[in-house]
Amino acid sequence: MRAEERAERFREVFTSLTREIAKVVVGHEEIIRGVLICLFSGGHALLEGVPGLGKTLLVKTLSESLDLRFSRIQFTPDLMPADIIGTNIVVETPEGGRHFSFQRGALFGQIVLADEVNRATPKTQSALLEAMQELSVTVSGVQHPLSRPFFVLATQNPIEMEGTYPLPEAQLDRFLLKLKVRYPSATELSEIVERTTKPQTEVVQKVAAGPEVEAMKALVREVPIAQPVKEYVTQLVLATRPEHEGTSEMVRRFVRYGSSPRGAQALVLGGKVHALMDGRFNVSFEDIRTVALASLRHRLILSFEGEAEGIDPDQILENVLARVSTQPGKVALLPEGL
């Protein structure tokens, strides 16, 4: 199949998935797009929002629209790594002998919902981290590969901190995008009430299976990106680092550590998916800007002053985006005050 045909099929599947999810989930167009960007980039998504906004419903509906194994894990403080990975148990053979057999845990799905991930202890969080990064789990020294595609969507509540274990920076960095799920508008709220209080329920159709998802992930990697756009990505990431020459006063005051190289990878992969979604086989500056906040907001570590003043990382990133020039032949930081 030619590249143009593959790109057209990609757009068709992306649009169909969006349409199927919208049958059940009201609004949240930006969140749905972000989740699908993560899926086709081969990354994982972190959904942050107060309870009742449809985070779990969105993930469940996505799993129904894809022919993939779905697994949900409700994270709690007493959840142990073996509860999600699996464990070796003693099995008796018909001949009377005994041997150890590995019983797979809930992580051996393909779309895994890690609900309230920040309620688990660091020990359990680290088990999830290995699965996300290595696409395998290790039990008693034996490595067990996970089926592909393997896609983790984790949720967390930003307002209830009691009894939680905030995700360490190393694990936050493993999420391709951090998506903020916001309150619905008045119109959307009315539609939610209408849909959820009537007897009829929408039937979600299967759109694609695992092999096609893997093929589309490979297509995303093939999308070319011009050198000026790569330079733009580099300058955006460097501009989040307080020690970098020319960084804005806002970054120097409120940021302790800027984005890691994974931030640049997220910008490029997200930009490639966005370009394909828009029917183009090249990445534009606007594609990068569209995914910038979701790609970088969880990769900024605020300074004490930034935390004390309640600075939102999105404010800092808006400042960074305003200061990196995209003029032809000049991708660089603009002087302070311009």
C-alpha positions in Angstrom: 0.0 0.0 0.0 1.4 3.4 -1.0 2.2 6.0 1.7 -0.8 8.2 0.6 -3.2 5.3 0.9 -1.8 4.4 4.4 -2.1 8.1 5.4 -5.7 8.2 4.2 -6.5 5.0 6.1 -4.9 6.5 9.2 -7.1 9.5 9.0 -10.1 7.4 8.4 -9.4 5.2 11.5 -8.6 8.3 13.6 -11.9 10.0 12.6 -13.9 6.8 13.1 -12.5 6.3 16.6 -13.3 9.9 17.5 -16.8 9.4 16.3 -17.4 6.1 18.1 -16.1 7.6 21.4 -18.3 10.7 21.0 -21.3 8.4 20.9 -20.8 7.9 24.6 -18.5 10.7 25.8 -19.9 14.2 25.7 -17.4 16.9 24.8 -13.8 16.4 25.7 -12.7 16.7 22.1 -9.2 17.8 23.0 -8.8 15.0 25.5 -10.0 12.3 23.0 -7.6 13.7 20.4 -4.8 13.6 23.0 -5.5 10.0 24.0 -5.5 8.9 20.4 -2.3 10.8 19.8 -0.7 8.7 22.6 -2.1 5.5 21.2 -0.7 6.0 17.7 2.6 7.4 19.0 3.2 4.3 21.1 3.2 6.3 24.3 1.0 6.4 27.5 -1.4 9.1 28.7 -2.0 10.6 32.2 -5.5 12.0 32.6 -5.9 14.4 35.5 -9.3 15.7 36.7 -11.7 15.7 39.6 -14.0 12.7 40.0 -17.1 12.3 37.8 -15.8 14.0 34.6 -15.8 10.8 32.5 -12.2 9.8 32.5 -12.9 6.1 33.2 -15.8 6.1 30.7 -13.6 7.6 28.0 -11.0 4.8 28.4 -13.6 2.1 28.6 -15.3 3.4 25.4 -11.9 3.5 23.6 -11.3 -0.2 24.5 -14.8 -1.0 23.1 -14.0 0.7 19.8 -10.7 -1.3 19.3 -10.4 -5.1 19.1 -7.9 -5.2 22.0 -7.9 -6.7 25.5 -9.0 -4.3 28.1 -7.9 -4.4 31.7 -8.8 -2.1 34.6 -6.8 -1.8 37.8 -8.2 0.2 40.7 -5.1 1.4 42.5 -5.2 1.5 46.4 -2.6 1.8 49.1 -2.7 -1.9 49.8 -2.2 -3.0 46.2 1.0 -5.0 45.8 3.1 -5.5 42.6 2.1 -9.2 42.4 -1.6 -8.0 42.3 -1.0 -6.3 38.9 1.9 -8.2 37.5 1.0 -11.8 38.5 2.8 -14.4 40.5 4.1 -18.0 40.5 1.8 -20.5 42.1 2.2 -24.2 42.8 0.3 -26.4 40.4 -0.2 -30.1 40.9 0.1 -32.3 37.8 -2.2 -35.3 37.0 0.8 -37.6 37.9 1.0 -36.2 41.4 4.0 -33.9 40.8 4.1 -30.2 41.4 5.6 -27.3 39.6 5.5 -23.5 39.6 3.2 -21.9 37.0 3.1 -18.2 36.3 -0.4 -16.7 36.6 -0.7 -13.4 34.7 -1.9 -10.3 36.4 -4.1 -7.4 35.1 -1.1 -5.8 33.4 -1.3 -8.4 30.7 -3.9 -6.5 28.8 -3.4 -4.2 25.8 -5.4 -1.2 26.9 -4.8 -0.9 30.7 -6.7 1.6 32.8 -4.7 2.5 35.9 -7.4 4.2 37.9 -6.2 6.6 40.6 -2.6 5.7 40.0 -1.3 8.0 42.7 -3.1 6.0 45.4 -0.6 3.1 45.0 2.6 2.8 47.0 5.9 3.6 45.2 6.7 -0.2 45.2 3.6 -0.9 43.0 4.1 2.3 40.9 7.6 1.0 40.0 6.1 -2.3 38.7 3.9 -0.3 36.4 6.8 1.8 35.3 8.8 -1.2 34.1 5.8 -2.4 32.1 5.4 1.1 30.5 9.0 1.5 29.6 10.2 -2.0 28.8 6.9 -3.6 27.6 7.6 -6.5 29.8 7.4 -7.6 33.5 10.0 -9.5 35.5 8.9 -12.1 38.1 11.5 -14.3 40.0 14.1 -13.3 37.5 12.1 -14.3 34.5 11.1 -11.6 32.0 7.6 -11.9 30.5 6.8 -9.8 27.4 3.6 -7.9 27.1 1.3 -8.1 24.0 1.5 -5.2 21.6 0.1 -2.7 21.3 0.4 -2.0 25.0 -1.2 1.3 26.1 -1.6 2.6 29.7 -4.1 5.3 30.5 -3.6 6.4 34.1 -6.0 8.7 36.0 -5.4 10.8 39.0 -7.4 13.2 41.2 -5.6 16.6 41.6 -7.6 17.8 44.7 -7.6 14.9 47.1 -4.0 14.5 48.4 -4.7 12.5 51.6 -3.7 8.9 51.3 -1.9 9.4 48.0 1.7 8.9 46.8 2.5 11.5 44.2 4.1 10.0 41.1 7.8 10.5 41.1 9.3 12.6 38.3 10.9 9.6 36.7 7.5 8.0 36.2 5.7 11.2 35.2 8.4 11.5 32.4 7.3 8.1 31.0 3.9 9.5 30.1 3.9 10.9 26.6 1.1 13.4 27.4 -0.6 14.8 30.5 -4.2 15.7 29.7 -6.2 17.9 32.0 -9.9 16.9 32.0 -12.0 20.0 32.7 -15.6 20.6 33.7 -18.3 20.4 30.9 -20.0 23.5 29.7 -23.7 24.1 30.3 -24.7 22.7 26.9 -22.5 19.6 27.5 -23.8 19.1 31.0 -27.4 19.1 29.6 -26.4 16.5 27.0 -24.8 14.3 29.6 -27.9 14.3 31.7 -30.0 13.5 28.6 -27.9 10.6 27.6 -27.4 9.0 31.0 -31.0 9.2 32.2 -32.8 7.5 29.3 -33.1 3.7 28.8 -31.4 3.6 25.4 -27.6 3.1 25.3 -25.4 3.7 22.3 -23.6 0.7 20.7 -19.9 1.3 20.0 -18.6 -0.4 16.9 -15.1 -1.9 16.5 -12.9 0.2 14.3 -9.5 -1.5 14.2 -7.6 -4.4 15.7 -4.1 -4.7 17.1 -2.1 -5.4 13.9 -3.6 -2.3 12.2 -2.8 -0.2 15.3 0.8 -1.4 15.1 1.0 -0.6 11.4 -0.3 2.9 12.1 2.3 3.4 14.8 5.0 2.5 12.3 3.5 5.0 9.8 3.7 7.8 12.3 7.5 7.2 12.6 7.8 7.6 8.8 6.4 11.1 8.7 9.2 13.5 7.8 10.0 16.5 9.8 11.9 19.5 8.3 15.1 20.8 9.9 13.6 24.2 10.9 10.7 22.4 12.8 13.3 20.1 14.6 15.2 23.3 15.6 11.9 24.7 16.9 11.4 21.7 19.0 14.9 21.9 20.4 14.6 25.6 21.2 11.2 25.0 23.0 12.7 22.3 25.2 15.9 24.3 25.9 13.7 27.4 26.8 12.2 25.4 29.7 15.6 25.1 31.4 16.5 27.9 33.8 20.2 27.5 33.2 19.9 27.9 29.5 21.3 31.2 28.0 18.5 33.5 27.1 15.8 31.8 29.2 13.0 34.1 30.3 12.8 35.6 33.8 9.7 33.6 34.5 11.5 30.3 33.8 14.5 31.3 35.9 12.3 32.3 38.8 9.7 29.5 38.9 11.4 26.5 37.3 13.9 24.3 39.1 14.4 21.7 36.3 13.2 21.9 32.8 12.0 19.3 30.3 14.0 16.1 29.6 14.8 14.9 26.1 11.6 12.8 26.3 9.8 16.1 26.0 11.3 16.7 22.6 10.4 13.2 21.6 6.8 13.8 22.7 6.6 17.0 20.7 7.8 15.4 17.5 5.7 12.2 17.8 2.6 14.2 18.8 3.3 16.6 15.9 3.5 13.7 13.4 0.2 12.2 14.5 -1.4 15.7 14.3 -0.1 16.2 10.8 -1.5 12.8 9.6 -4.8 13.5 11.3 -4.9 16.8 9.3 -4.2 15.0 6.1 -0.6 16.1 5.7 2.6 14.0 5.4 4.8 16.7 7.0 5.0 18.4 10.4 4.4 22.1 10.7 5.2 24.6 13.5 1.5 24.7 14.4 1.4 20.9 14.9 4.2 21.3 17.5 2.4 24.2 19.2 -0.8 22.2 19.4 0.7 19.4 21.4 3.2 21.5 23.4 1.3 22.0 26.6 0.3 18.4 27.0 3.8 17.2 26.1 5.7 19.4 28.5 3.5 20.4 31.5 4.3 17.3 33.6 8.0 17.6 32.8 8.6 21.0 34.5 9.7 20.8 38.1 8.8 24.1 39.8 11.1 25.9 42.2 10.1 26.6 45.8 9.0 30.1 44.7 6.9 28.7 41.9 5.2 26.2 44.2 4.6 28.9 46.9 3.0 31.2 44.4 0.8 28.5 42.9 2.2 28.9 39.4 0.6 26.6 36.8 3.2 25.0 34.5 0.9 25.9 31.6 1.5 29.6 32.3 5.2 29.1 32.0 4.8 27.1 28.8 2.7 29.9 27.3 5.5 32.3 28.1 8.0 29.9 26.4 5.8 29.5 23.3 5.5 33.3 23.0 9.3 33.7 23.1 10.5 31.1 20.6 10.5 32.7 17.1 9.4 30.7 14.0 10.3 33.3 11.5 11.7 31.9 8.2 15.4 31.2 8.6 15.4 32.2 12.3 14.2 29.7 14.9 15.5 31.1 18.2 14.6 32.7 21.5 13.4 36.3 21.2 14.9 38.9 23.5 13.1 39.4 26.8 10.3 42.0 26.5 9.4 41.4 22.8 
